[in-house]
Amino acid sequence: MAWWLYHSKVKGVIFLSNESINFLLYSVFLGNIKSAYDKKESLENLLLDEFFTDAINKCQVGWRKVVATATVYGIPIPCLSTGKIS
């Protein structure tokens, strides 16, 4: 199944399409994602790019506090508290 990527004139918006499915993607990070893959096409994980590594490092303390507080109160937050350990 082939996919096509169309850039929009609206900043941060792209269209992803194949024969039967169309997606409208919007992200403030689209430019950063593109830059990461422009710098290194074989990039296996965005977290290995300098921009995303710095962003995670700057937010990590607050992120951990949110996860800890949610855990204490029994609030499930799998998208924030799940991580792959190699």
C-alpha positions, 0 to 999 in steps of 0.5 A: 500500500503506497502512501503520499504526503502533501504539504499544506500552505497552513503551517504545521498541517500535512495530509497523508493519503493512500488509495482509500484513507486520508489523514490530516495531521497537525502538530507544532512539532512537524517542522522539528520532526522533518528536520530530525529526519532531514539530518539523519534519514536512518533515525530510529527514534525521535528521542535520539534527535538533539531537539527532542532529547533536550525537550524531554530533559527540560520537562522530565522533572514535571513529567515525573511529578505528574506521573507520581501524583496520578499514581498516588491517586489511582488515576491511570495514565498509560500514555505518560507512564509507560516506557520501554526499558532496553 
